[in-house]
Each structure stands twice: as C-alpha cells, then as structure tokens.
Amino acid sequence: GLLLGAAGAPEKNLRGAAGEGGVSGAAIDCKIAAPDKRLVMLTSSGLGTWGPNDTLVPNYNLTAAFRDLVLRLPDEAWGTAGAGKKQLARTKDIASLAPKDFREPDLYGELEVVIIEDTCFLKESFWNEGDAHFDVASGVGLNYKLANMTTDVSVVRPFLGKGYLDGGWCVNWAADRPGFLGGLGFNPEKVRHLSLWDVLATEDFKTSIFELEAGNYKVASQNKAYSRNVLSDAATQLLTSADIIIVNGGNPDFGSFILKRFAPDLMAPVLRRVAEGSVIFVGQSAGSMLGSADSGLTFESGPLMLRELMKGETRGLGLTGKCAVRPHDKGDTWDLASAVYGALKGLSVVRVSNGNALRCIGAECSIVGITGLPGASVFSGPEDPHLQRLSRAFVPPPI
C-alpha cells in the first residue's frame, strides 16, 4: 500500500491512505464464522518495539491499527457525544497525527480501560524493591505499588531473592509515555489496574501459589476457588463497564489458571462483550497467547503451574478462532515446533514478531505492524506433505 511518513524513519511509515484509520497486512484465516463483531488485537510487544535502555519505540502502524479499533466501538462508549467524536476523529489525516505520537485526548479521554495484571503477579521485579527492574528508569515498568495491589508484601517477602519467582519485568500500559495509554491521551483516572488474584484469593491461597513456585506443588493443589463477595462484585463492575480490556504479559500458565479456572465466571461477561463488539480486547506477549486459541507454546515457565493448576490444559480464550499466537518470533526458532504443534492440535499457529500484532475485526484477521507479516516457515501450509510426515512421527502408533 501507500507509505506515509518521513523517509529514513520506517517505524513511522503508515500503510494505507491518509484518513483511512487502518493499516493493511497479511490476511490470516482464523476460521471465525461470519458475521462477527469482535475487536481483538494481540500484540507481541505492545504498540511498538523495544529500543535501548528499556524504552519503547512506538510503531505507528500498530498505533493506527489500535486507533481504528477504537473508532469501531459503539457510540455509547463516549456517552451522548460519541458519534460526533468519532466523526471528527475520522476526518483527521493519519500522517498528521504521527509527529504528535497519536496523542488524542479528545478521542481517548473518556474511555474506560481495565488492565488485567495477573500475569505479572509472580514476577520477582513486581515485588522486590531491590530488583533492578522494580523501578524501570525509562518510566514504563510496573510494580505492585503502581498497580495498586492490595496483597500485603509480607506474604511475598519469604520468597524474594531466592530464584523462585519469574524473571523479567512487566510494562505499565498506563504510563504517560509515547506508545502507552497515557501518551495517547487516555485519562489516568479511567485506566485501572486489576488483578483478580490480588483482590479475590485468600492469603493462604496466595502463599500456596508462591510455595508452588518454590517447588512445593502439594500445597496449591488442595485449594479451591474464591467465594463471591463485595470485591468480586466490584471486579465484575469494572470488567462490564470497560471499553478496552488489556491482558498484560508475564506468566501464561498462571494467567490461564486465573482466567479459566479461578475466576471464569468473571471472564464470561467479558467474552460475551467481545463477541458483541462492545469492548476491545488487547493482549501483550503472554496476554496475547491467552487471548488466542492456545497458550502452550512456551518454555520460559516451569512445568508445575501447567501440571498442577491447569492439569495440562493449554486452551486459550479463543478470541482469534483457530489461531494460536506465538509472540516474540525471531528467526526460525519456533518454526518447526509451531508447525507441528498446530498440526497435532488442529490449530493455525501465528508467529508474531515484536512490532507486529494479530488483529481481528469481526471474522477478518490480519497481521498489522512493522512488516504486516507472520513468521516465515519452511512449510507451505498445513497440507504440506513434509509437515504431515513430521507430525505423524509425534503420534504414538496404534497398539
């Protein structure tokens, strides 16, 4: 398509004509039956790519794709002035927004956003103030204080600094930086962090999960789900009133346990709202795996969460039909595994590199971002006889 933007700054190039509000990319058949109204965007690295010193370099194709989803929300998301705000936004030239980092408080300022942070709950850097990434110098990191967690840190302290908890760090989607919600002009008072585990699990149950991280798997398996109370009602209200729901990156196995085993009744209205197009679902990294058809393709997590909490279950929320997302694709590391995994499970594994995303508007899905392409494969597709031969070798012969 037509490329808009300054030469020499490819991250600012926009595919698509001025004013379209969207970007073009490779179409992906996720086997979603039409008609459908879902608005889903599953990113690898948020709305950009990572540069030096833990800084995000915003990608304007991704940001334009996100903006396009926002303009597809029902008018009621803005109250009585919704139709007018959307019409005004549609008259703006996309290229003219790029130098301003797409900051549009008039468009975004009234929208309600909930960021589900359960995937971050088991990270060392989330809790340990002595960790180098507890306060990320670039101002885009997340910790328990910024996320307004209610869990007493004394529950976590016995497990800190011992190598038990997950490595890495979580981004703060609410940050007032380019490529994040604050930088786009969202009202910070309308952007809320939520961990269902934080507000609903008992201290004993929380302790048992940290024990599981430490290798004591017998403790956690004895616990049951929460009981409905005023806190669960408040969480339900947040989820049912949100215009955009984001699931952050982190631990996909623990995130799957929360969304599918611990509090599935709280997620059921969210899934219904996604299907009717009244809320945008955004994922990042592990959050994208969870939003897709399957979250099994990772080796960063140990086996205990999957074995003890999920009993081997890796199905995602299924918001992208038969497409499962493998984020952070680079080179051919995941090519064979993804192809065989998809063949054996009857899925299409979409390998998404940093700076790209799988976006579904109704039944139409495509890759948006820097390249607009999924990871390349040595196989031509699921019918490739070489893939069929390799996949068959993984299936035990009949006895």
C-alpha positions in Angstrom: 0.0 0.0 0.0 0.9 3.7 0.0 3.6 4.5 2.6 3.1 7.8 4.5 5.8 9.3 6.7 9.3 10.7 6.7 11.9 8.8 4.7 14.6 7.3 6.9 12.1 6.7 9.8 10.5 3.4 8.8 8.9 3.0 12.2 6.7 6.0 11.4 5.6 4.7 8.0 1.9 4.1 7.7 0.4 1.6 5.3 -2.9 2.8 3.9 -4.1 6.1 2.5 -4.5 9.2 4.7 -7.7 9.3 6.6 -8.4 5.6 6.3 -7.8 4.9 10.0 -6.4 1.5 9.4 -3.4 -0.5 8.1 -3.0 -3.3 5.7 -1.2 -6.6 6.3 -1.2 -10.3 5.5 -4.7 -11.8 5.9 -4.8 -14.8 8.3 -7.7 -17.3 8.1 -8.6 -18.0 11.7 -11.8 -19.9 10.9 -14.1 -17.4 12.5 -17.6 -17.7 11.2 -19.2 -14.5 9.8 -21.0 -12.4 10.7 -19.0 -11.4 13.7 -18.3 -8.2 15.6 -15.2 -8.9 17.7 -12.5 -6.3 18.1 -9.3 -8.0 19.1 -5.6 -7.1 18.9 -2.9 -9.5 20.1 0.5 -7.8 20.2 4.0 -9.2 20.8 5.5 -6.1 22.3 2.6 -3.7 22.8 2.3 -0.7 20.4 6.0 -0.6 19.5 9.4 -2.3 19.6 12.0 -2.2 22.4 14.9 0.1 22.0 18.0 0.7 24.2 17.6 1.4 28.0 14.2 -0.2 28.3 12.5 2.3 26.1 9.6 1.6 23.7 9.9 2.9 20.2 6.3 3.4 19.1 5.2 1.8 15.9 2.7 3.9 14.1 1.2 1.1 12.0 0.3 -0.6 15.3 -1.0 2.6 16.8 -3.1 3.4 13.8 -4.5 -0.2 13.9 -5.4 0.3 17.6 -7.0 3.6 16.9 -9.0 2.0 14.1 -10.4 -0.5 16.6 -11.4 2.4 19.0 -13.3 4.1 16.2 -15.3 0.9 15.8 -16.6 0.9 19.4 -20.3 1.7 19.8 -21.1 5.5 20.1 -22.3 4.8 23.6 -18.7 4.3 24.8 -18.4 8.1 24.8 -21.8 8.8 26.2 -24.1 11.2 24.3 -21.2 12.8 22.2 -19.8 9.5 20.8 -21.0 9.9 17.2 -19.5 13.4 16.9 -16.2 12.5 18.5 -15.8 9.5 16.1 -16.7 11.6 13.1 -14.3 14.3 14.0 -11.5 11.7 14.5 -12.2 10.2 11.1 -11.6 13.5 9.4 -8.0 13.7 10.7 -5.2 12.7 8.4 -3.3 9.8 9.9 0.1 11.2 8.9 -0.6 14.4 10.7 -1.1 12.5 14.0 2.3 10.7 13.8 4.5 13.6 14.8 2.3 14.0 17.9 2.7 10.4 18.8 -1.0 9.9 18.1 -1.9 11.9 21.3 -5.7 12.5 21.1 -7.2 13.2 24.5 -10.4 14.2 22.7 -10.8 10.7 21.3 -9.4 8.6 24.2 -10.0 10.7 27.3 -13.5 9.4 28.1 -12.9 5.7 27.5 -12.7 3.2 30.4 -9.7 0.8 30.4 -9.0 -2.2 32.6 -5.6 -3.8 32.5 -5.6 -7.3 33.9 -2.2 -7.8 35.7 -2.5 -11.4 37.0 0.2 -12.5 34.5 2.7 -10.2 36.4 1.8 -11.4 39.9 4.6 -14.0 40.1 7.5 -11.8 38.9 10.4 -11.0 41.2 10.7 -7.5 39.9 7.0 -6.8 40.6 7.5 -7.3 44.3 11.2 -6.9 45.2 12.2 -3.3 45.7 15.8 -4.3 45.4 15.3 -5.7 41.9 16.9 -3.6 39.2 13.6 -3.5 37.3 11.3 -2.6 40.2 11.6 1.0 39.1 12.5 1.0 35.4 14.4 4.1 34.6 12.5 4.8 31.4 9.3 5.1 33.4 7.4 2.3 31.7 7.8 -0.6 34.2 5.2 -1.9 36.6 5.4 -2.9 40.2 2.9 -3.8 42.9 2.8 -0.2 44.1 2.0 1.3 40.7 -0.6 -1.5 40.1 -2.3 -0.7 43.4 -2.1 -4.3 44.7 -3.9 -5.0 48.0 -1.8 -8.1 48.8 0.4 -7.5 51.8 4.0 -7.7 50.6 4.8 -9.8 53.8 3.1 -12.7 52.0 5.6 -12.5 49.2 8.7 -11.5 51.1 9.8 -15.0 52.2 10.1 -16.0 48.5 12.1 -13.0 47.3 15.7 -13.1 46.3 15.9 -16.9 46.2 15.4 -17.5 42.5 11.9 -18.9 42.9 9.9 -16.2 41.2 9.6 -15.4 37.5 12.3 -13.2 35.8 11.8 -10.2 33.6 9.5 -7.3 34.2 6.0 -6.1 33.2 5.3 -2.9 31.3 2.9 -0.3 32.7 0.3 0.2 30.0 -0.9 3.2 31.8 2.4 5.1 31.5 2.4 8.6 30.2 5.0 7.8 27.6 4.7 7.5 23.8 3.2 4.2 22.8 1.4 3.8 26.1 -2.1 4.8 27.2 -1.1 7.9 29.0 0.9 9.0 26.0 -2.1 8.5 23.7 -4.2 10.8 25.8 -6.2 8.4 28.0 -7.4 9.8 31.3 -5.4 8.2 34.1 -8.4 8.2 36.3 -10.2 6.0 33.8 -7.4 3.5 33.4 -7.4 0.8 36.2 -5.1 -2.0 37.0 -6.8 -5.2 38.1 -5.5 -8.5 39.4 -8.4 -10.9 40.1 -6.0 -13.0 42.2 -4.9 -10.0 44.2 -8.5 -9.0 45.2 -10.2 -12.4 45.5 -7.7 -15.0 46.7 -7.1 -15.6 50.4 -3.7 -15.1 51.9 -3.3 -18.8 52.4 -4.1 -19.5 48.8 -1.7 -16.8 47.7 1.0 -18.3 49.9 0.4 -21.7 48.4 1.0 -20.4 44.9 4.3 -18.9 45.9 5.1 -22.3 47.5 4.3 -23.8 44.2 6.8 -21.5 42.5 9.3 -22.7 45.1 8.6 -26.4 44.1 6.1 -27.4 46.8 3.4 -28.4 44.5 1.3 -30.4 47.0 0.1 -27.2 48.8 -1.6 -25.4 45.9 -3.5 -28.4 44.6 -5.6 -28.6 47.8 -7.1 -25.1 47.4 -10.5 -24.2 45.9 -11.7 -21.1 44.0 -12.9 -17.9 45.7 -16.3 -17.2 47.1 -18.3 -14.3 45.6 -18.3 -11.2 47.8 -18.3 -7.4 47.5 -14.8 -7.5 46.0 -15.8 -9.8 43.2 -18.8 -7.7 42.5 -16.6 -4.6 42.2 -14.3 -6.5 39.8 -17.3 -7.6 37.8 -18.4 -4.0 37.6 -15.0 -2.9 36.3 -14.9 -5.6 33.6 -18.5 -5.0 32.4 -18.1 -1.2 32.2 -14.7 -1.2 30.4 -14.4 -0.1 26.8 -11.0 -1.7 26.4 -9.6 -4.7 28.3 -5.9 -5.4 28.2 -4.2 -8.6 29.4 -0.5 -7.9 30.2 2.5 -10.1 29.5 4.1 -12.4 32.1 3.3 -16.0 33.0 0.8 -17.6 30.6 0.2 -20.7 32.8 -0.7 -18.7 35.9 -2.7 -16.2 33.7 -4.6 -19.2 32.3 -5.3 -20.5 35.7 -6.8 -17.2 36.8 -8.9 -16.5 33.8 -10.1 -20.1 33.1 -10.0 -21.9 36.5 -10.0 -19.5 39.3 -12.5 -16.8 38.1 -14.1 -18.0 34.8 -17.4 -16.5 35.9 -15.9 -13.1 35.9 -14.5 -13.6 32.5 -17.7 -15.0 30.9 -19.3 -11.5 30.6 -16.1 -10.2 29.0 -16.1 -12.9 26.4 -19.8 -12.1 25.6 -19.0 -8.4 25.3 -16.0 -9.2 23.0 -18.3 -11.2 20.8 -20.9 -8.4 20.5 -18.2 -5.8 19.8 -18.8 -3.6 22.8 -15.3 -4.0 24.2 -11.9 -4.1 22.6 -9.6 -7.0 23.8 -5.9 -6.3 23.7 -3.1 -8.7 24.7 0.6 -8.4 25.0 3.0 -11.3 24.9 1.6 -13.9 27.4 -1.7 -11.9 27.3 -1.9 -12.4 23.6 -1.3 -16.2 24.0 -4.1 -16.3 26.5 -6.5 -14.4 24.2 -5.8 -16.7 21.3 -6.7 -20.3 20.8 -3.9 -21.8 22.8 -1.1 -20.7 25.2 1.0 -23.8 25.2 4.0 -22.8 23.1 6.5 -21.5 25.6 9.4 -23.0 27.6 10.0 -20.0 29.8 7.7 -21.2 32.6 8.5 -24.3 34.6 6.2 -27.3 34.5 4.5 -27.1 37.9 1.9 -24.4 37.0 0.8 -26.3 33.9 0.8 -29.6 35.6 -0.7 -28.9 39.0 -3.0 -25.9 38.3 -4.1 -26.5 34.7 -3.7 -30.3 34.5 -2.0 -29.9 31.2 -4.8 -27.7 29.7 -3.5 -25.0 27.3 -6.6 -23.8 25.6 -6.8 -20.0 25.4 -9.9 -17.8 25.5 -10.4 -18.4 21.8 -10.9 -14.8 20.7 -9.0 -15.4 17.5 -10.8 -18.5 16.4 -8.5 -21.3 15.4 -5.4 -19.1 15.5 -2.9 -19.5 18.4 -0.3 -16.7 18.9 3.4 -17.4 19.5 4.8 -13.9 20.3 8.4 -12.6 20.1 9.1 -14.6 17.0 12.6 -14.2 15.7 14.3 -16.3 13.1 13.4 -19.9 12.8 13.5 -20.9 16.5 9.8 -21.6 16.7 9.1 -22.7 13.1 9.1 -26.4 13.4 7.6 -26.5 16.9 4.8 -24.2 15.8 4.0 -26.1 12.7 3.9 -29.5 14.3 2.0 -28.2 17.4 -0.6 -26.6 15.1 -0.9 -29.8 13.0 -1.4 -32.0 16.0 -3.9 -29.7 17.7 -5.8 -28.6 14.6 -4.8 -25.0 15.0 -3.0 -22.4 13.0 -0.1 -21.1 15.0 0.6 -17.5 14.0 4.2 -16.5 14.8 4.1 -12.7 15.7 7.4 -10.8 15.9 8.0 -7.8 18.1 6.5 -4.7 16.4 3.6 -6.7 14.9 0.2 -8.0 16.1 -2.6 -10.3 15.1 -5.8 -8.2 14.7 -9.3 -9.4 14.2 -12.2 -7.2 13.1 -15.1 -9.4 13.1 -14.2 -12.6 11.1 -11.4 -10.8 9.2 -8.0 -11.3 10.8 -4.6 -9.9 9.6 -1.1 -9.1 10.8 -0.5 -5.4 11.5 2.6 -3.6 12.4 6.2 -3.1 11.1 6.1 -5.9 8.5 2.5 -6.9 8.4 3.7 -10.5 8.0 3.7 -13.6 10.2 6.9 -15.5 10.8 8.1 -17.3 7.6 8.0 -21.1 7.6 9.9 -23.8 5.7 6.4 -25.4 5.2 3.9 -24.2 2.7 0.9 -24.8 5.0 -0.9 -27.5 6.9 -1.3 -29.6 3.8 2.5 -29.7 3.1 3.4 -33.4 2.9 6.7 -32.8 4.7 4.8 -31.3 7.7 2.4 -34.2 7.7 5.2 -36.7 7.7 7.0 -34.9 10.6 3.7 -34.5 12.6 2.9 -38.2 12.2 6.1 -39.1 13.9 4.9 -37.5 17.1 1.8 -39.6 17.3 2.2 -43.0 19.0 1.3 -45.8 16.7 -1.8 -47.8 17.5 -1.3 -50.8 19.7 
